[in-house]
Amino acid sequence: MLRSAILACRVLQPLQVARNVGRVFTYEYKRICTPNLKNISVNYFSSVNIQPLVNNKQILDISSNITAPQVRSVTKFSLRKGKRKSVKVVLKKFFRLHWGAWIRTKAGRNKRRWKKSLANQRRARQHVLCNSTQSYMLDKMVTNFWKKPKHYVEDPYAPYHTREEFIFTKRKPRIVY
């Protein structure tokens, strides 16, 4: 009974419209806003000459000079056999060591070599180990075939394929003096 009385009182109360709506908006909005919400001008935005970005010549010139960003996404299902594919850029730029780390050459190692000192050129020839986050990402970008150890004749990376300094990955027994 009480609930129905409260509901009836709520229905009988007129909806109150805020009279100070115009204070919130800028001057252009103030001149079109009135307390009566039915009279708000919808033609305001059509009267302002806003050109779309597609028709703007300067934007088109800038966007035509920008190259597409690099995309190294994994093909999860090939169209022919439905198998996962490796990202070819990863296989070209990185090398996986037997213990799971990925190694790469330094970026820009061959650029402006005539400018670099001999010490800088020597440092540029050195390789860099990827951190665990990068190695985890690269592992997801290649198939299981590339994760298995590969044995090459006269492999220059042969001394780096084992980690003798860590307990879990060492092969040789530790010499105690």
Phi and psi in degrees as a GROMACS rama.xvg file:
@    title "Ramachandran Plot"
@    xaxis  label "Phi"
@    yaxis  label "Psi"
@TYPE xy
-65.8513  -38.3124  LEU-2
-63.5979  -41.8558  ARG-3
-66.6604  -33.3099  SER-4
-68.4136  -41.3689  ALA-5
-65.0957  -40.5484  ILE-6
-63.6372  -40.3197  LEU-7
-65.1405  -38.6897  ALA-8
-66.008  -37.0858  CYS-9
-67.3661  -37.9844  ARG-10
-68.3327  -36.184  VAL-11
-74.6774  -23.027  LEU-12
-69.9131  129.916  GLN-13
-72.2478  148.646  PRO-14
-69.7951  128.806  LEU-15
-93.9634  128.907  GLN-16
-100.788  132.911  VAL-17
-66.1993  131.419  ALA-18
-84.2922  -17.0809  ARG-19
-105.587  38.4664  ASN-20
-63.9833  -36.0891  VAL-21
-66.9098  -21.2558  GLY-22
-67.8961  -26.6977  ARG-23
-75.8021  -34.3808  VAL-24
-90.9394  169.376  PHE-25
-76.2548  -179.618  THR-26
-61.4119  -39.1652  TYR-27
-63.1486  -38.182  GLU-28
-72.6038  -30.8535  TYR-29
-62.4363  -37.8934  LYS-30
-74.4601  -16.5218  ARG-31
-101.778  -14.7131  ILE-32
-86.6498  134.573  CYS-33
-131.785  162.063  THR-34
-60.8295  -30.2464  PRO-35
-82.546  113.475  ASN-36
-70.5646  -15.3176  LEU-37
-73.5242  -21.8082  LYS-38
-93.636  10.6653  ASN-39
-68.6677  131.141  ILE-40
-78.1584  121.445  SER-41
-85.9879  -18.3499  VAL-42
-80.9814  5.60691  ASN-43
-62.8923  -47.1949  TYR-44
-71.6346  -26.6858  PHE-45
-75.8636  -23.7864  SER-46
-77.9061  -25.7195  SER-47
-78.8553  134.486  VAL-48
-86.7783  90.0438  ASN-49
-105.57  114.62  ILE-50
-85.2225  137.008  GLN-51
-67.5985  155.591  PRO-52
-65.3387  -23.5055  LEU-53
-67.4235  -32.6516  VAL-54
-89.5697  -5.9177  ASN-55
-78.6047  119.078  ASN-56
-66.8194  -38.3586  LYS-57
-65.7717  -41.876  GLN-58
-63.7535  -40.5367  ILE-59
-65.4737  -38.0829  LEU-60
-65.0235  -42.206  ASP-61
-67.442  -43.2895  ILE-62
-70.1535  -25.8223  SER-63
-74.1054  -25.1566  SER-64
-81.963  -20.0098  ASN-65
-80.5775  130.112  ILE-66
-83.6128  162.46  THR-67
-69.6713  144.204  ALA-68
-68.6864  157.072  PRO-69
-70.3297  138.093  GLN-70
-126.393  120.574  VAL-71
-122.603  60.0602  ARG-72
-88.9356  155.42  SER-73
-90.9196  135.629  VAL-74
-84.4498  109.287  THR-75
-79.2943  -31.5979  LYS-76
-136.554  115.075  PHE-77
-73.0477  156.415  SER-78
-73.239  -30.9819  LEU-79
-81.4313  -55.2  ARG-80
-111.576  -9.79776  LYS-81
78.8653  18.3661  GLY-82
-99.592  160.049  LYS-83
-72.4595  145.53  ARG-84
-117.262  151.429  LYS-85
-83.1974  152.664  SER-86
-84.0092  120.961  VAL-87
-67.2129  -30.8828  LYS-88
-65.1987  -36.7221  VAL-89
-64.2433  -43.664  VAL-90
-67.5234  -28.5508  LEU-91
-79.0138  -38.4836  LYS-92
-98.7971  -19.5371  LYS-93
-122.693  160.626  PHE-94
-135.323  133.787  PHE-95
-96.5993  125.566  ARG-96
-79.1699  162.321  LEU-97
-63.4907  -26.7466  HIS-98
-91.0331  6.94142  TRP-99
106.971  -10.5158  GLY-100
-83.3708  153.557  ALA-101
-107.958  143.189  TRP-102
-125.343  147.791  ILE-103
-145.654  163.484  ARG-104
-84.8952  162.155  THR-105
-72.9504  143.843  LYS-106
-72.0407  139.534  ALA-107
71.3097  25.9811  GLY-108
-69.8242  -25.1012  ARG-109
-103.911  1.84797  ASN-110
-84.511  130.521  LYS-111
52.7697  48.0359  ARG-112
-63.2529  -29.0736  ARG-113
-66.4343  -22.7573  TRP-114
-83.4066  -25.8226  LYS-115
-82.3824  147.938  LYS-116
-74.205  168.983  SER-117
-63.4105  -37.0578  LEU-118
-66.2591  -39.2391  ALA-119
-66.8465  -38.3391  ASN-120
-66.1856  -37.0456  GLN-121
-65.967  -42.3535  ARG-122
-65.667  -33.9223  ARG-123
-68.2936  -27.5688  ALA-124
-75.6399  -17.2447  ARG-125
-72.4613  159.828  GLN-126
-102.482  161.952  HIS-127
-122.907  136.13  VAL-128
-84.4964  137.104  LEU-129
-77.9562  150.449  CYS-130
-78.7008  179.035  ASN-131
-66.1275  -36.0942  SER-132
-65.298  -44.6857  THR-133
-66.5333  -40.3154  GLN-134
-63.579  -39.0802  SER-135
-63.9894  -41.8605  TYR-136
-66.1786  -43.1772  MET-137
-66.2879  -33.6685  LEU-138
-62.5067  -34.7017  ASP-139
-75.2556  -18.9744  LYS-140
-90.4575  -6.06256  MET-141
-122.534  162.255  VAL-142
-85.8415  175.027  THR-143
-64.2556  -26.1719  ASN-144
-59.3759  -40.9795  PHE-145
-81.2338  -11.7199  TRP-146
-86.0867  -18.7675  LYS-147
-76.1114  148.164  LYS-148
-62.7149  136.923  PRO-149
-112.813  135.552  LYS-150
-112.035  117.193  HIS-151
-112.494  154.274  TYR-152
-74.2474  132.486  VAL-153
50.572  52.215  GLU-154
-69.0818  122.594  ASP-155
-70.1655  -17.8955  PRO-156
-93.3089  6.24308  TYR-157
-53.8791  -43.1178  ALA-158
-68.5968  -16.397  PRO-159
-95.2299  -2.97994  TYR-160
-77.09  -16.6767  HIS-161
-115.635  153.847  THR-162
-120.015  91.2052  ARG-163
-77.0987  -17.0851  GLU-164
-82.0057  -11.7715  GLU-165
-106.11  144.136  PHE-166
-63.9119  -43.6208  ILE-167
-77.5944  -19.2394  PHE-168
-112.892  -2.59089  THR-169
-77.95  150.25  LYS-170
-106.942  -37.0803  ARG-171
-87.4546  146.506  LYS-172
-69.4955  148.296  PRO-173
-77.012  133.794  ARG-174
-87.6777  122.172  ILE-175
-105.864  127.365  VAL-176
